[in-house]
């Protein structure tokens, strides 16, 4: 099901697409800027993830399963 506004927008954009030469269309500067921003965001997320992963401190085996650890509470 298409909405009337979507259909109207598509019919208005079709004549614009016919004027463009398919062999000369490139992403241009805007495409490069968007790609660079996405790359920068991924780099910042990876840097943040590394910082958070260095803070993680975990035990190899849970304390309840070790013989010297505290006993697990009994359940009824």
PDB file of N, CA, C and O in Angstrom:
ATOM      1  N   UNK A   1       0.850  -1.178   0.000  1.00  0.00           N
ATOM      2  CA  UNK A   1       0.000   0.000   0.000  1.00  0.00           C
ATOM      3  C   UNK A   1       0.892   1.236   0.000  1.00  0.00           C
ATOM      4  O   UNK A   1       1.755   1.382   0.865  1.00  0.00           O
ATOM      5  N   UNK A   2       0.691   2.100  -0.940  1.00  0.00           N
ATOM      6  CA  UNK A   2       1.458   3.340  -0.975  1.00  0.00           C
ATOM      7  C   UNK A   2       0.572   4.483  -0.515  1.00  0.00           C
ATOM      8  O   UNK A   2      -0.634   4.508  -0.761  1.00  0.00           O
ATOM      9  N   UNK A   3       1.195   5.404   0.144  1.00  0.00           N
ATOM     10  CA  UNK A   3       0.467   6.566   0.607  1.00  0.00           C
ATOM     11  C   UNK A   3       0.420   7.603  -0.505  1.00  0.00           C
ATOM     12  O   UNK A   3       1.333   7.676  -1.327  1.00  0.00           O
ATOM     13  N   UNK A   4      -0.641   8.407  -0.534  1.00  0.00           N
ATOM     14  CA  UNK A   4      -0.762   9.410  -1.604  1.00  0.00           C
ATOM     15  C   UNK A   4       0.406  10.391  -1.633  1.00  0.00           C
ATOM     16  O   UNK A   4       0.825  10.812  -2.711  1.00  0.00           O
ATOM     17  N   UNK A   5       0.933  10.757  -0.484  1.00  0.00           N
ATOM     18  CA  UNK A   5       2.032  11.724  -0.479  1.00  0.00           C
ATOM     19  C   UNK A   5       3.296  11.110  -1.071  1.00  0.00           C
ATOM     20  O   UNK A   5       4.069  11.799  -1.738  1.00  0.00           O
ATOM     21  N   UNK A   6       3.510   9.817  -0.829  1.00  0.00           N
ATOM     22  CA  UNK A   6       4.677   9.145  -1.393  1.00  0.00           C
ATOM     23  C   UNK A   6       4.550   9.080  -2.908  1.00  0.00           C
ATOM     24  O   UNK A   6       5.514   9.335  -3.630  1.00  0.00           O
ATOM     25  N   UNK A   7       3.375   8.742  -3.382  1.00  0.00           N
ATOM     26  CA  UNK A   7       3.148   8.644  -4.821  1.00  0.00           C
ATOM     27  C   UNK A   7       3.315  10.015  -5.486  1.00  0.00           C
ATOM     28  O   UNK A   7       3.891  10.121  -6.569  1.00  0.00           O
ATOM     29  N   UNK A   8       2.815  11.039  -4.839  1.00  0.00           N
ATOM     30  CA  UNK A   8       2.940  12.391  -5.374  1.00  0.00           C
ATOM     31  C   UNK A   8       4.403  12.822  -5.426  1.00  0.00           C
ATOM     32  O   UNK A   8       4.840  13.424  -6.407  1.00  0.00           O
ATOM     33  N   UNK A   9       5.155  12.517  -4.378  1.00  0.00           N
ATOM     34  CA  UNK A   9       6.576  12.881  -4.350  1.00  0.00           C
ATOM     35  C   UNK A   9       7.346  12.137  -5.439  1.00  0.00           C
ATOM     36  O   UNK A   9       8.218  12.723  -6.080  1.00  0.00           O
ATOM     37  N   UNK A  10       7.048  10.882  -5.657  1.00  0.00           N
ATOM     38  CA  UNK A  10       7.749  10.106  -6.671  1.00  0.00           C
ATOM     39  C   UNK A  10       7.443  10.623  -8.073  1.00  0.00           C
ATOM     40  O   UNK A  10       8.332  10.659  -8.923  1.00  0.00           O
ATOM     41  N   UNK A  11       6.207  11.022  -8.324  1.00  0.00           N
ATOM     42  CA  UNK A  11       5.871  11.530  -9.656  1.00  0.00           C
ATOM     43  C   UNK A  11       6.539  12.872  -9.922  1.00  0.00           C
ATOM     44  O   UNK A  11       6.799  13.212 -11.076  1.00  0.00           O
ATOM     45  N   UNK A  12       6.816  13.631  -8.883  1.00  0.00           N
ATOM     46  CA  UNK A  12       7.493  14.905  -9.079  1.00  0.00           C
ATOM     47  C   UNK A  12       8.985  14.726  -9.274  1.00  0.00           C
ATOM     48  O   UNK A  12       9.619  15.558  -9.923  1.00  0.00           O
ATOM     49  N   UNK A  13       9.573  13.649  -8.724  1.00  0.00           N
ATOM     50  CA  UNK A  13      11.002  13.425  -8.837  1.00  0.00           C
ATOM     51  C   UNK A  13      11.392  12.698 -10.117  1.00  0.00           C
ATOM     52  O   UNK A  13      12.548  12.779 -10.535  1.00  0.00           O
ATOM     53  N   UNK A  14      10.467  11.995 -10.747  1.00  0.00           N
ATOM     54  CA  UNK A  14      10.792  11.230 -11.951  1.00  0.00           C
ATOM     55  C   UNK A  14      11.302  12.128 -13.079  1.00  0.00           C
ATOM     56  O   UNK A  14      12.290  11.765 -13.717  1.00  0.00           O
ATOM     57  N   UNK A  15      10.692  13.270 -13.358  1.00  0.00           N
ATOM     58  CA  UNK A  15      11.239  14.121 -14.431  1.00  0.00           C
ATOM     59  C   UNK A  15      12.653  14.618 -14.129  1.00  0.00           C
ATOM     60  O   UNK A  15      13.442  14.818 -15.053  1.00  0.00           O
ATOM     61  N   UNK A  16      12.985  14.821 -12.857  1.00  0.00           N
ATOM     62  CA  UNK A  16      14.331  15.269 -12.511  1.00  0.00           C
ATOM     63  C   UNK A  16      15.353  14.174 -12.820  1.00  0.00           C
ATOM     64  O   UNK A  16      16.469  14.471 -13.249  1.00  0.00           O
ATOM     65  N   UNK A  17      14.981  12.920 -12.607  1.00  0.00           N
ATOM     66  CA  UNK A  17      15.908  11.816 -12.847  1.00  0.00           C
ATOM     67  C   UNK A  17      16.182  11.637 -14.337  1.00  0.00           C
ATOM     68  O   UNK A  17      17.260  11.171 -14.707  1.00  0.00           O
ATOM     69  N   UNK A  18      15.249  11.991 -15.185  1.00  0.00           N
ATOM     70  CA  UNK A  18      15.448  11.819 -16.624  1.00  0.00           C
ATOM     71  C   UNK A  18      16.455  12.835 -17.171  1.00  0.00           C
ATOM     72  O   UNK A  18      17.099  12.578 -18.188  1.00  0.00           O
ATOM     73  N   UNK A  19      16.595  13.971 -16.515  1.00  0.00           N
ATOM     74  CA  UNK A  19      17.522  14.992 -16.978  1.00  0.00           C
ATOM     75  C   UNK A  19      18.981  14.651 -16.674  1.00  0.00           C
ATOM     76  O   UNK A  19      19.885  15.184 -17.318  1.00  0.00           O
ATOM     77  N   UNK A  20      19.219  13.772 -15.703  1.00  0.00           N
ATOM     78  CA  UNK A  20      20.579  13.445 -15.298  1.00  0.00           C
ATOM     79  C   UNK A  20      21.151  12.351 -16.192  1.00  0.00           C
ATOM     80  O   UNK A  20      20.451  11.417 -16.584  1.00  0.00           O
ATOM     81  N   UNK A  21      22.429  12.485 -16.504  1.00  0.00           N
ATOM     82  CA  UNK A  21      23.126  11.459 -17.267  1.00  0.00           C
ATOM     83  C   UNK A  21      23.604  10.395 -16.286  1.00  0.00           C
ATOM     84  O   UNK A  21      24.343  10.705 -15.352  1.00  0.00           O
ATOM     85  N   UNK A  22      23.194   9.149 -16.485  1.00  0.00           N
ATOM     86  CA  UNK A  22      23.525   8.085 -15.552  1.00  0.00           C
ATOM     87  C   UNK A  22      25.023   7.831 -15.465  1.00  0.00           C
ATOM     88  O   UNK A  22      25.488   7.320 -14.446  1.00  0.00           O
ATOM     89  N   UNK A  23      25.787   8.162 -16.482  1.00  0.00           N
ATOM     90  CA  UNK A  23      27.227   7.924 -16.471  1.00  0.00           C
ATOM     91  C   UNK A  23      28.003   9.018 -15.741  1.00  0.00           C
ATOM     92  O   UNK A  23      29.188   8.837 -15.462  1.00  0.00           O
ATOM     93  N   UNK A  24      27.376  10.132 -15.430  1.00  0.00           N
ATOM     94  CA  UNK A  24      28.080  11.255 -14.814  1.00  0.00           C
ATOM     95  C   UNK A  24      27.655  11.517 -13.371  1.00  0.00           C
ATOM     96  O   UNK A  24      28.171  12.440 -12.740  1.00  0.00           O
ATOM     97  N   UNK A  25      26.738  10.734 -12.844  1.00  0.00           N
ATOM     98  CA  UNK A  25      26.268  10.952 -11.479  1.00  0.00           C
ATOM     99  C   UNK A  25      27.294  10.387 -10.504  1.00  0.00           C
ATOM    100  O   UNK A  25      27.674   9.220 -10.600  1.00  0.00           O
ATOM    101  N   UNK A  26      27.743  11.223  -9.558  1.00  0.00           N
ATOM    102  CA  UNK A  26      28.710  10.810  -8.546  1.00  0.00           C
ATOM    103  C   UNK A  26      28.202  11.225  -7.170  1.00  0.00           C
ATOM    104  O   UNK A  26      27.328  12.086  -7.069  1.00  0.00           O
ATOM    105  N   UNK A  27      28.737  10.624  -6.111  1.00  0.00           N
ATOM    106  CA  UNK A  27      28.298  11.015  -4.774  1.00  0.00           C
ATOM    107  C   UNK A  27      28.672  12.452  -4.433  1.00  0.00           C
ATOM    108  O   UNK A  27      27.951  13.115  -3.687  1.00  0.00           O
ATOM    109  N   UNK A  28      29.774  12.935  -4.961  1.00  0.00           N
ATOM    110  CA  UNK A  28      30.157  14.327  -4.743  1.00  0.00           C
ATOM    111  C   UNK A  28      30.699  14.593  -3.358  1.00  0.00           C
ATOM    112  O   UNK A  28      31.035  13.676  -2.609  1.00  0.00           O
ATOM    113  N   UNK A  29      30.774  15.856  -3.043  1.00  0.00           N
ATOM    114  CA  UNK A  29      31.348  16.297  -1.777  1.00  0.00           C
ATOM    115  C   UNK A  29      30.456  15.898  -0.610  1.00  0.00           C
ATOM    116  O   UNK A  29      30.956  15.492   0.439  1.00  0.00           O
ATOM    117  N   UNK A  30      29.152  16.009  -0.776  1.00  0.00           N
ATOM    118  CA  UNK A  30      28.235  15.646   0.305  1.00  0.00           C
ATOM    119  C   UNK A  30      28.373  14.167   0.656  1.00  0.00           C
ATOM    120  O   UNK A  30      28.367  13.812   1.834  1.00  0.00           O
ATOM    121  N   UNK A  31      28.494  13.316  -0.333  1.00  0.00           N
ATOM    122  CA  UNK A  31      28.690  11.895  -0.076  1.00  0.00           C
ATOM    123  C   UNK A  31      29.975  11.626   0.681  1.00  0.00           C
ATOM    124  O   UNK A  31      30.003  10.793   1.587  1.00  0.00           O
ATOM    125  N   UNK A  32      31.048  12.332   0.312  1.00  0.00           N
ATOM    126  CA  UNK A  32      32.317  12.175   1.017  1.00  0.00           C
ATOM    127  C   UNK A  32      32.203  12.640   2.458  1.00  0.00           C
ATOM    128  O   UNK A  32      32.719  11.986   3.365  1.00  0.00           O
ATOM    129  N   UNK A  33      31.533  13.762   2.677  1.00  0.00           N
ATOM    130  CA  UNK A  33      31.384  14.288   4.036  1.00  0.00           C
ATOM    131  C   UNK A  33      30.587  13.319   4.905  1.00  0.00           C
ATOM    132  O   UNK A  33      30.957  13.063   6.051  1.00  0.00           O
ATOM    133  N   UNK A  34      29.505  12.784   4.368  1.00  0.00           N
ATOM    134  CA  UNK A  34      28.697  11.823   5.124  1.00  0.00           C
ATOM    135  C   UNK A  34      29.519  10.579   5.437  1.00  0.00           C
ATOM    136  O   UNK A  34      29.488  10.082   6.563  1.00  0.00           O
ATOM    137  N   UNK A  35      30.251  10.075   4.453  1.00  0.00           N
ATOM    138  CA  UNK A  35      31.088   8.895   4.661  1.00  0.00           C
ATOM    139  C   UNK A  35      32.166   9.169   5.705  1.00  0.00           C
ATOM    140  O   UNK A  35      32.437   8.317   6.551  1.00  0.00           O
ATOM    141  N   UNK A  36      32.782  10.348   5.653  1.00  0.00           N
ATOM    142  CA  UNK A  36      33.815  10.706   6.629  1.00  0.00           C
ATOM    143  C   UNK A  36      33.217  10.829   8.034  1.00  0.00           C
ATOM    144  O   UNK A  36      33.849  10.413   9.005  1.00  0.00           O
ATOM    145  N   UNK A  37      32.023  11.385   8.157  1.00  0.00           N
ATOM    146  CA  UNK A  37      31.369  11.495   9.463  1.00  0.00           C
ATOM    147  C   UNK A  37      31.044  10.123  10.034  1.00  0.00           C
ATOM    148  O   UNK A  37      31.218   9.888  11.230  1.00  0.00           O
ATOM    149  N   UNK A  38      30.573   9.218   9.183  1.00  0.00           N
ATOM    150  CA  UNK A  38      30.278   7.864   9.653  1.00  0.00           C
ATOM    151  C   UNK A  38      31.571   7.175  10.092  1.00  0.00           C
ATOM    152  O   UNK A  38      31.595   6.494  11.118  1.00  0.00           O
ATOM    153  N   UNK A  39      32.639   7.348   9.323  1.00  0.00           N
ATOM    154  CA  UNK A  39      33.924   6.769   9.702  1.00  0.00           C
ATOM    155  C   UNK A  39      34.430   7.342  11.016  1.00  0.00           C
ATOM    156  O   UNK A  39      34.945   6.602  11.854  1.00  0.00           O
ATOM    157  N   UNK A  40      34.292   8.643  11.207  1.00  0.00           N
ATOM    158  CA  UNK A  40      34.702   9.265  12.464  1.00  0.00           C
ATOM    159  C   UNK A  40      33.878   8.769  13.642  1.00  0.00           C
ATOM    160  O   UNK A  40      34.413   8.552  14.729  1.00  0.00           O
ATOM    161  N   UNK A  41      32.584   8.590  13.433  1.00  0.00           N
ATOM    162  CA  UNK A  41      31.724   8.079  14.501  1.00  0.00           C
ATOM    163  C   UNK A  41      32.106   6.649  14.871  1.00  0.00           C
ATOM    164  O   UNK A  41      32.122   6.299  16.051  1.00  0.00           O
ATOM    165  N   UNK A  42      32.410   5.827  13.883  1.00  0.00           N
ATOM    166  CA  UNK A  42      32.834   4.450  14.156  1.00  0.00           C
ATOM    167  C   UNK A  42      34.154   4.454  14.920  1.00  0.00           C
ATOM    168  O   UNK A  42      34.329   3.667  15.850  1.00  0.00           O
ATOM    169  N   UNK A  43      35.078   5.322  14.544  1.00  0.00           N
ATOM    170  CA  UNK A  43      36.358   5.411  15.236  1.00  0.00           C
ATOM    171  C   UNK A  43      36.154   5.810  16.701  1.00  0.00           C
ATOM    172  O   UNK A  43      36.766   5.223  17.594  1.00  0.00           O
ATOM    173  N   UNK A  44      35.296   6.808  16.950  1.00  0.00           N
ATOM    174  CA  UNK A  44      35.027   7.237  18.327  1.00  0.00           C
ATOM    175  C   UNK A  44      34.357   6.127  19.135  1.00  0.00           C
ATOM    176  O   UNK A  44      34.672   5.940  20.310  1.00  0.00           O
ATOM    177  N   UNK A  45      33.432   5.389  18.510  1.00  0.00           N
ATOM    178  CA  UNK A  45      32.778   4.290  19.209  1.00  0.00           C
ATOM    179  C   UNK A  45      33.773   3.175  19.548  1.00  0.00           C
ATOM    180  O   UNK A  45      33.703   2.592  20.630  1.00  0.00           O
ATOM    181  N   UNK A  46      34.688   2.882  18.640  1.00  0.00           N
ATOM    182  CA  UNK A  46      35.699   1.855  18.909  1.00  0.00           C
ATOM    183  C   UNK A  46      36.630   2.296  20.045  1.00  0.00           C
ATOM    184  O   UNK A  46      37.002   1.491  20.899  1.00  0.00           O
ATOM    185  N   UNK A  47      36.997   3.560  20.047  1.00  0.00           N
ATOM    186  CA  UNK A  47      37.858   4.093  21.100  1.00  0.00           C
ATOM    187  C   UNK A  47      37.149   4.006  22.457  1.00  0.00           C
ATOM    188  O   UNK A  47      37.753   3.617  23.456  1.00  0.00           O
ATOM    189  N   UNK A  48      35.883   4.366  22.481  1.00  0.00           N
ATOM    190  CA  UNK A  48      35.106   4.298  23.715  1.00  0.00           C
ATOM    191  C   UNK A  48      34.941   2.847  24.170  1.00  0.00           C
ATOM    192  O   UNK A  48      35.029   2.557  25.363  1.00  0.00           O
ATOM    193  N   UNK A  49      34.702   1.937  23.224  1.00  0.00           N
ATOM    194  CA  UNK A  49      34.538   0.537  23.574  1.00  0.00           C
ATOM    195  C   UNK A  49      35.831  -0.014  24.183  1.00  0.00           C
ATOM    196  O   UNK A  49      35.783  -0.749  25.169  1.00  0.00           O
ATOM    197  N   UNK A  50      36.975   0.332  23.608  1.00  0.00           N
ATOM    198  CA  UNK A  50      38.244  -0.131  24.159  1.00  0.00           C
ATOM    199  C   UNK A  50      38.449   0.380  25.584  1.00  0.00           C
ATOM    200  O   UNK A  50      38.932  -0.354  26.446  1.00  0.00           O
ATOM    201  N   UNK A  51      38.085   1.627  25.829  1.00  0.00           N
ATOM    202  CA  UNK A  51      38.231   2.190  27.167  1.00  0.00           C
ATOM    203  C   UNK A  51      37.335   1.454  28.162  1.00  0.00           C
ATOM    204  O   UNK A  51      37.757   1.161  29.280  1.00  0.00           O
ATOM    205  N   UNK A  52      36.102   1.155  27.757  1.00  0.00           N
ATOM    206  CA  UNK A  52      35.191   0.449  28.641  1.00  0.00           C
ATOM    207  C   UNK A  52      35.608  -1.012  28.842  1.00  0.00           C
ATOM    208  O   UNK A  52      35.444  -1.554  29.935  1.00  0.00           O
ATOM    209  N   UNK A  53      36.137  -1.639  27.819  1.00  0.00           N
ATOM    210  CA  UNK A  53      36.557  -3.036  27.953  1.00  0.00           C
ATOM    211  C   UNK A  53      37.777  -3.166  28.865  1.00  0.00           C
ATOM    212  O   UNK A  53      37.943  -4.195  29.519  1.00  0.00           O
ATOM    213  N   UNK A  54      38.628  -2.146  28.922  1.00  0.00           N
ATOM    214  CA  UNK A  54      39.773  -2.188  29.834  1.00  0.00           C
ATOM    215  C   UNK A  54      39.325  -2.097  31.281  1.00  0.00           C
ATOM    216  O   UNK A  54      40.029  -2.580  32.168  1.00  0.00           O
ATOM    217  N   UNK A  55      38.184  -1.498  31.542  1.00  0.00           N
ATOM    218  CA  UNK A  55      37.663  -1.368  32.902  1.00  0.00           C
ATOM    219  C   UNK A  55      36.989  -2.647  33.395  1.00  0.00           C
ATOM    220  O   UNK A  55      36.786  -2.797  34.600  1.00  0.00           O
ATOM    221  N   UNK A  56      36.643  -3.555  32.516  1.00  0.00           N
ATOM    222  CA  UNK A  56      35.927  -4.761  32.899  1.00  0.00           C
ATOM    223  C   UNK A  56      36.847  -5.657  33.706  1.00  0.00           C
ATOM    224  O   UNK A  56      37.966  -5.961  33.294  1.00  0.00           O
ATOM    225  N   UNK A  57      36.348  -6.079  34.875  1.00  0.00           N
ATOM    226  CA  UNK A  57      37.086  -6.998  35.725  1.00  0.00           C
ATOM    227  C   UNK A  57      36.140  -8.145  36.060  1.00  0.00           C
ATOM    228  O   UNK A  57      35.094  -7.937  36.674  1.00  0.00           O
ATOM    229  N   UNK A  58      36.509  -9.335  35.660  1.00  0.00           N
ATOM    230  CA  UNK A  58      35.630 -10.474  35.911  1.00  0.00           C
ATOM    231  C   UNK A  58      36.442 -11.638  36.436  1.00  0.00           C
ATOM    232  O   UNK A  58      37.658 -11.703  36.256  1.00  0.00           O
ATOM    233  N   UNK A  59      35.741 -12.568  37.097  1.00  0.00           N
ATOM    234  CA  UNK A  59      36.372 -13.765  37.617  1.00  0.00           C
ATOM    235  C   UNK A  59      36.216 -14.874  36.597  1.00  0.00           C
ATOM    236  O   UNK A  59      35.190 -14.972  35.922  1.00  0.00           O
ATOM    237  N   UNK A  60      37.241 -15.713  36.488  1.00  0.00           N
ATOM    238  CA  UNK A  60      37.186 -16.819  35.536  1.00  0.00           C
ATOM    239  C   UNK A  60      36.066 -17.789  35.878  1.00  0.00           C
ATOM    240  O   UNK A  60      35.320 -18.216  34.997  1.00  0.00           O
ATOM    241  N   UNK A  61      35.944 -18.143  37.174  1.00  0.00           N
ATOM    242  CA  UNK A  61      34.896 -19.058  37.619  1.00  0.00           C
ATOM    243  C   UNK A  61      34.052 -18.339  38.665  1.00  0.00           C
ATOM    244  O   UNK A  61      34.588 -17.571  39.463  1.00  0.00           O
ATOM    245  N   UNK A  62      32.759 -18.572  38.674  1.00  0.00           N
ATOM    246  CA  UNK A  62      31.921 -17.927  39.691  1.00  0.00           C
ATOM    247  C   UNK A  62      32.318 -18.361  41.103  1.00  0.00           C
ATOM    248  O   UNK A  62      32.810 -19.476  41.285  1.00  0.00           O
ATOM    249  N   UNK A  63      32.117 -17.512  42.093  1.00  0.00           N
ATOM    250  CA  UNK A  63      32.513 -17.785  43.470  1.00  0.00           C
ATOM    251  C   UNK A  63      31.752 -18.983  44.037  1.00  0.00           C
ATOM    252  O   UNK A  63      32.303 -19.705  44.869  1.00  0.00           O
ATOM    253  N   UNK A  64      30.520 -19.218  43.624  1.00  0.00           N
ATOM    254  CA  UNK A  64      29.719 -20.311  44.166  1.00  0.00           C
ATOM    255  C   UNK A  64      30.251 -21.670  43.741  1.00  0.00           C
ATOM    256  O   UNK A  64      30.058 -22.643  44.470  1.00  0.00           O
ATOM    257  N   UNK A  65      30.903 -21.779  42.612  1.00  0.00           N
ATOM    258  CA  UNK A  65      31.377 -23.077  42.139  1.00  0.00           C
ATOM    259  C   UNK A  65      32.779 -23.405  42.625  1.00  0.00           C
ATOM    260  O   UNK A  65      33.232 -24.539  42.474  1.00  0.00           O
ATOM    261  N   UNK A  66      33.475 -22.435  43.203  1.00  0.00           N
ATOM    262  CA  UNK A  66      34.818 -22.701  43.735  1.00  0.00           C
ATOM    263  C   UNK A  66      34.683 -23.341  45.122  1.00  0.00           C
ATOM    264  O   UNK A  66      33.786 -22.972  45.880  1.00  0.00           O
ATOM    265  N   UNK A  67      35.550 -24.285  45.464  1.00  0.00           N
ATOM    266  CA  UNK A  67      35.462 -24.925  46.783  1.00  0.00           C
ATOM    267  C   UNK A  67      35.768 -23.968  47.933  1.00  0.00           C
ATOM    268  O   UNK A  67      35.215 -24.126  49.021  1.00  0.00           O
ATOM    269  N   UNK A  68      36.632 -22.983  47.718  1.00  0.00           N
ATOM    270  CA  UNK A  68      36.996 -22.063  48.799  1.00  0.00           C
ATOM    271  C   UNK A  68      36.079 -20.844  48.879  1.00  0.00           C
ATOM    272  O   UNK A  68      36.253 -20.006  49.763  1.00  0.00           O
ATOM    273  N   UNK A  69      35.113 -20.730  47.976  1.00  0.00           N
ATOM    274  CA  UNK A  69      34.218 -19.580  47.926  1.00  0.00           C
ATOM    275  C   UNK A  69      33.060 -19.745  48.913  1.00  0.00           C
ATOM    276  O   UNK A  69      32.880 -20.815  49.494  1.00  0.00           O
ATOM    277  N   UNK A  70      32.288 -18.692  49.097  1.00  0.00           N
ATOM    278  CA  UNK A  70      31.145 -18.796  50.014  1.00  0.00           C
ATOM    279  C   UNK A  70      30.109 -19.765  49.459  1.00  0.00           C
ATOM    280  O   UNK A  70      29.942 -19.906  48.248  1.00  0.00           O
ATOM    281  N   UNK A  71      29.430 -20.418  50.369  1.00  0.00           N
ATOM    282  CA  UNK A  71      28.422 -21.401  49.972  1.00  0.00           C
ATOM    283  C   UNK A  71      27.211 -20.699  49.388  1.00  0.00           C
ATOM    284  O   UNK A  71      26.833 -19.611  49.823  1.00  0.00           O
ATOM    285  N   UNK A  72      26.622 -21.326  48.415  1.00  0.00           N
ATOM    286  CA  UNK A  72      25.412 -20.780  47.804  1.00  0.00           C
ATOM    287  C   UNK A  72      24.243 -20.964  48.758  1.00  0.00           C
ATOM    288  O   UNK A  72      24.172 -21.990  49.434  1.00  0.00           O
ATOM    289  N   UNK A  73      23.324 -20.007  48.837  1.00  0.00           N
ATOM    290  CA  UNK A  73      22.172 -20.146  49.727  1.00  0.00           C
ATOM    291  C   UNK A  73      21.290 -21.303  49.254  1.00  0.00           C
ATOM    292  O   UNK A  73      21.087 -21.505  48.057  1.00  0.00           O
ATOM    293  N   UNK A  74      20.770 -22.059  50.232  1.00  0.00           N
ATOM    294  CA  UNK A  74      19.914 -23.191  49.908  1.00  0.00           C
ATOM    295  C   UNK A  74      18.519 -22.706  49.582  1.00  0.00           C
ATOM    296  O   UNK A  74      18.005 -21.784  50.216  1.00  0.00           O
ATOM    297  N   UNK A  75      17.914 -23.328  48.595  1.00  0.00           N
ATOM    298  CA  UNK A  75      16.556 -22.956  48.195  1.00  0.00           C
ATOM    299  C   UNK A  75      15.599 -24.083  48.589  1.00  0.00           C
ATOM    300  O   UNK A  75      15.963 -25.259  48.573  1.00  0.00           O
ATOM    301  N   UNK A  76      14.393 -23.706  48.936  1.00  0.00           N
ATOM    302  CA  UNK A  76      13.385 -24.711  49.321  1.00  0.00           C
ATOM    303  C   UNK A  76      12.723 -25.315  48.130  1.00  0.00           C
ATOM    304  O   UNK A  76      11.854 -26.174  48.277  1.00  0.00           O
TER     305      UNK A  76
END
